[in-house]
């Protein structure tokens, strides 16, 4: 009986870790990214030519979105020659401009019509997509999801795999 219980626990543990990454959007991994549609840039317009683009769908009222800002700032700094980070909110310009802390140090835009959000069927934020210089999505998901976090190492590996 003891061996049976141990087996059940082991099977449960394996099945828990074998589950796929949960997405709150339509998966477009390894597919051509849709066109980035922006109503208004709140920062300079980024030069994305030949670079990876990390789009973060976020909102000022979203706690996890705010928690992710310092990490996104660090990615923009660390990979500045190869990566452009863009925060995209569907909130009005005035609301996004009121957001002060933590300070966003990457590119920022709004689209109150949620065109890209709707195309990707984003149902939960923050949601990020990492697009390679050829326009193919190489990473997608909730950047803080346990076991599937978007980290500096993940970005470095995506870039390294592209450059091989």
Secondary structure, DSSP 8 states (H G I E B T S, - for coil): -HHHHHHHHHHHHHHHHHS----SS---TTSB------SEESS-----TTSEEEEEEE-TT-HHHHHHHHHHHHHHHHTTTTEEEEEEE-S-HHHHHH--SS---SEEEE-TT-HHHHHTT--SSSEEEEE-TTSBEEEEE-TT-TTS---HHHHHHHHHHHH-
